[in-house]
């Protein structure tokens, strides 16, 4: 197969490209920026551009079978600051991408949605895909809107799709200096001997899924053949197990091997108390299951972050 990966130079995208190449697929990447932590692969076609340029999108999807749509311009914690930008740069440009996919004969679109935001405050946990959707941030609303447009294009144009509602992916190549991704950010602070800031009392519970498990699910989603229109096309991708931020710190202290200072600050309104995703549908229909434990995944992440900082001056 020939695959286009939008946002293919990001954390998830880089791992996905590696896995697709390893399986013998042809890969094209569309991204605004080069990969921060890895050199480009010689067998991959890299295009510099974004979804807002319709001419670039037409070229990007030419002769493509699968489109993995990872590119996104906003983050959950900042999307409410400018929801108009969130809509314009994500929903509108994605609808244009879907239009080009129908024109270009793309076989399937695999969309990376957000299991952490599309449900809003959960009424029950673990959260099933049938749970109500009441997002409390613009990011979750635009992700959900794109899911609905995918269904619309499937109904009107026959464009096949799968939605992967990810929990919280983590692992090697996750930017330790970023503003999101608790495990990567926390380990980055530990590597730099900086205190870790936690919003609230640290009892906020989240579901963390290791990056190789995440990628396995995305490729399984691309290969998935729905039997009919009633077959599920939206899947939670998660570990299925919740861990509090305090749990993360306790595990981290075992792995890091030195003292970690924690600063607790007032909680934020956008942080729901608990978000743990039920991954039963993905297990049953995609033949997928998470394999890497939190402790093993965090240890691998720590090894990579140490190697990353070994060639750089670490501030103290």
N, C-alpha and C positions, 0 to 999 in steps of 0.2 A: 504494500500500500504506500501511497504518497501522502504525507501528513504536513499540514501547516500548523505551527504552534505560535499563536499570538502571545506576546509576552514571554517568548521562549528563552530569553536571557535572564529571567528572574530566578528566584530560588526554586520554585516548583518546576518552572519551565526547563531549566538547565538539566535537572534530573530526568525529566520526561524525555527530552531530546536524546540524552545518553541512552536511555532504555529503548527508545524506538530504533535508534541506530543499531544497538546491540542485537535487536531482533530482525534486522535486515530491511527495515523500512526506509524509504527515501524521506528526507525531512527538510522542510523549509521553515525558517524562523522569521517572524516579523516583530520587530521591537524598536522602541525609540533609542535604546541605549545598549551598549555591549555588556556582556556578562562581567560582573565585578570581580568574581573569584575564580574564573576558569577561562582558559584560552578557547577560541572557536575551534570546532572540529572541521577538518579539511573536507569531509564528505557531506557537510551540511551547507545548504544555501541560506545565507543570511541577508535579509532585507532590512534596511533602516527606514522606519516610517511609523505611521500610526493609523488607527481606524478612521480618523477624521478626514484622511485624504482618499477620496473615492477612487481616483485613478490608481493609486498604490494598492488599494484593496482588490481591484479587478485583476491586477497582475499577480497579487499574492495568492489568490485562490485558483489560478489557472492550473488545470490538470491535477487538482488535488482531490483525494478521496475522503480524508478525514480532516476536520478542522477542530483543533483543541483551542478553545477560546479562554485564555488565562489573563489577557491584558485588562487592566483596570486602573483608573486614574485616582481613585479615592481610597480612604481607609475608614473603618467604622467610627473611630473616635474623632475624626475631623469632617466627616461627610455632612453633618448638620450645619457646619459653618457656612457652606455654600451649596445647598441642594440643587440650585439651578445648574451649576457647573457639573454636579454629579449626574444629573439627567442628561444634559447635552453631551457630555464626553463619554458617557457609558451607554445609556439606553438608546439614544438616537444613533450613535455611531455603530452600536451592535445591530440595530435593525437594518442599517445600511449593509453591514457585513452579511446578515442573513439573506438580504435581497441579492447580493452578489453570489452567495452560495447557491441559491436557487437557479440563477442564470447560468452559473458555471458548472452545474451538475455535480456538486459535492454530495457524497453519499451519506455523510453523517457529521453532525456538530456535537462535540462534547464540551459542555459549558461548566466552568468551575464556579459554583455558587457558594453560598455561605450558610452552613448549618448553624453557625453561631449567632446569626442575626436575622434570618428570614422568619424564624418562629416567634421572636419577641420573648416575653416573659413566659416560660413554660408552665402549663397547667399540671403536667405530669412529666416525670422522667423515668426511664430514658425516653427521649422524644422520638416518636415515629413520624414518618413522612406525611401521614394523614393529620398530624397535629395542625391546629389553626395557625394562620400566619398573621401576626400583628407586630411587625418590626417597630422598634423604637429608635431607629436611626435611619437616615436617608440611604446609607449603604445597603442595608437590608431591603429597603423598599425597591431600590433600583435593581438589585439582584433578582428579587421576586418578579419584577416587571419583565425582565429579560426572560425568565423562565416561562412567563405567560406568552410572550412573543414567540418563543420557540414552539410552544404548543400550537399557536395560531398558524405559523408557517408550515407546521406538520399537517394541520387540518386542510389548509388551503392549497399548499404547493407539494405536499408529500415529502418535505424535507425531514429526514430521520434525525433524531437527536437523543442525547442522554444528558441529564443534569446530575452532577456530582456535588452534593451539599457537604463540603468538607467541614470537619471540626477544626482542630488547630494543628496543622502540620508543623513538624520541627525536624531538625537534623542538620547534617553537614551542608555548607554553603548558605545557610540562613544568616543574614547579615547581623552580626553581634552588636552593631551600632544603630540598628533600626528602631522605629517607634512602636512596632508591634511584633508579636511572637515571643511570649513570655519566656520560654525556655532558652531560646537563642539570646535574648536580651539579658536575662539573668546571668547566663554563663559568660557573656561578654563582660558584664560588670565584674564578675568574679575574676576573670582573667586579667582585668585591668586594676584589680584591687580597689574597686570603687563600691560604695554602698549600693544596695538594691532598694528601689522605692516600690512599695506595694500600696495600691489604692485600697482603703478600707482595712479590715482586720485580717485579711489573708485567707478568709474562709470562702471566698468566691470559688466555685467548683467548675472546672472545665474538663473537656475531653481532648486528649492529645494523641495524635496519630503520627507515627514515624514516617519519614519521607519515602522510604522504599515501599512501605505498605500503601501509601497514598498513590504512588506511581503505578503499582500493580493494579490498583482499583481503576485508575483512569484508562489503562490499556485494556483491561477487562471490559470496561464500559464501551470502548470503541469496537471491540470484537463481539459484543452482545447483540444477539439477533432476536428482537421482540417477535412473539408469535403473531400478535395482532394489535389493533389499536388499544385494546384493554390492558395489554402488558405494561408493567411499570416502566417508566422512563426517568423517574426521579429517585435517586438513591443517596442515603446518608453514607458518608465515608468517614469512619471513626474507629477509635479503639473500643468504644462501648463502655468504657470505665472512666469514672470521674475522679479527678484529683484536685484538691484545693491548692492555692498558691503556697500555703504553708507546707503542704505535702511536697511540692516541688523543691522548696528550699531545703527540707529535711533530706531528700534524696540527693540533692546537689551537694550538700555538706559532706556526705559519704564519698562522693566521687571526686570533688575538688581537693579535699584533704587539707584545707586551711579555713580559718574563721571567715565568715561572711557577715557583714553588717547589714541589717535590715532597717529601713526607715518606713514606718507606716504613716500614711496620710489619709485625709478624709475620702470616703468612698465617692464614686461617680455615679450619676443617674443612669448612664448608658450601660452599666455593668449589671446584668441580671444575676441573681444569686447563684443559680446553678444551670448548666447547660451540658447535658450528656446525651449523645445521639444513639438511638437504637439502629444497629447495622444489620438487622435480620434480613431485610430485602436484598441487600448487596450480597450477603452470604448465599442466599437461596437462588438468586437469578444471575449473578455475575460469577458465581463459583469462587468468591474471594473471601479472605479473612485476614485480619491483622495478625502479624507474627512476632513483631518486635516489642518487647516489654518496655515500660517507661525507663527503668533503670539501665537496660542495655542501650536503648536509644540515646539516653542522656549521656552515657559514657562515650559513645561514638561521637556525639556532638562535641563533647568536651575535648576529646582527642583532636578533632579538626580545628576547633577554636585555638587550642594551644599551638598547633602547627601554624595557623594563620598569624598569630602574634609573635611567633618565634623569630620572624624576620622583620619585625617592626618594633620601634621603641614603645614600651608600655608606660603610659603615664601613671604616676603614683601620687 
